[in-house]
Amino acid sequence: MNVERAISVRRSIRKFNSRPVSDEVLRKVLLAGNDAPSALNNQKKAIVAIVGDKAKAKLNEVVKANSSAETVERITARLNGEFNFFYNAPVLILVTSCDVLYPEADCACAIENMYLRATDLGLGACWINQLTKVDYPELKEFLKKSGLDESYTVYGALAVGHTEETFHTKAKNNRIIVVR
Ligand SMILES: Cc1cc2nc3c(=O)[nH]c(=O)nc-3n(C[C@H](O)[C@H](O)[C@H](O)COP(=O)(O)O)c2cc1C
């Protein structure tokens, strides 16, 4: 798939099947995130891919316990009554940074790169916001166990997995202005 097509057909996918994402395919997605630009080329991102069910389930409990009733209801409604903030995706990728300049923008670039590469590889992906800029002790502990000290903050995440959903172009508001 060329870049133009990947950009055009990428959609947020919230329905995944149970087929695991192979290490080889996952690596391609993660490298796309790693290749993203960063302010002043700080390269202070760390990308953590969670594949293990136990770690994902633990984070799901933490998010549920700390979410507003409205958020719990919205997410539960999307998944036939089950609360799972990453839609039971086989992989949840956390994008973190310890930079102080523009860490959100750095991480957003990485997430979009991975969104597009996942689309290119025929995978579904969805941006996940629930772990963004929160300092749940369980999350800090998890990051520490993954080798990241307390200077790292999650600025976004991406749920990734195989899907039966079809990709298609979609209508977007056109607010594009060219001044000559
Ligand atoms: C910063 C940001 C945060 C988002 N957070 C979530 C989220 O937590 N859960 C979710 O299901 N979708 C999330 N999304 C996906 C948007 O809902 C989605 O991009 C939007 O509805 C447009 O659909 P599309 O991605 O298919 O074009 C997020 C998107 C962005 C850019």
The ligand as a Gaussian input file, in Angstrom:
#p B3LYP/6-31G(d) Opt

LIG

0 1
 C       -5.825000      12.350000      20.373000
 C       -6.813000      11.247000      20.058000
 C       -7.336000      10.492000      21.094000
 C       -8.216000       9.444000      20.822000
 N       -8.647000       8.655000      21.849000
 C       -9.466000       7.610000      21.578000
 C       -9.848000       6.720000      22.616000
 O       -9.445000       6.835000      23.773000
 N      -10.673000       5.686000      22.298000
 C      -11.157000       5.501000      21.023000
 O      -11.918000       4.560000      20.809000
 N      -10.790000       6.315000      20.012000
 C       -9.939000       7.351000      20.257000
 N       -9.520000       8.164000      19.236000
 C       -9.966000       7.881000      17.839000
 C      -10.978000       8.909000      17.347000
 O      -12.215000       8.689000      17.958000
 C      -11.051000       8.788000      15.820000
 O       -9.822000       9.141000      15.252000
 C      -12.152000       9.674000      15.224000
 O      -13.422000       9.237000      15.608000
 C      -12.098000       9.705000      13.678000
 O      -12.220000       8.394000      13.146000
 P      -11.078000       7.768000      12.219000
 O       -9.831000       7.575000      13.072000
 O      -11.651000       6.436000      11.787000
 O      -10.798000       8.694000      11.096000
 C       -8.631000       9.196000      19.477000
 C       -8.090000       9.966000      18.437000
 C       -7.165000      10.952000      18.719000
 C       -6.546000      11.737000      17.572000

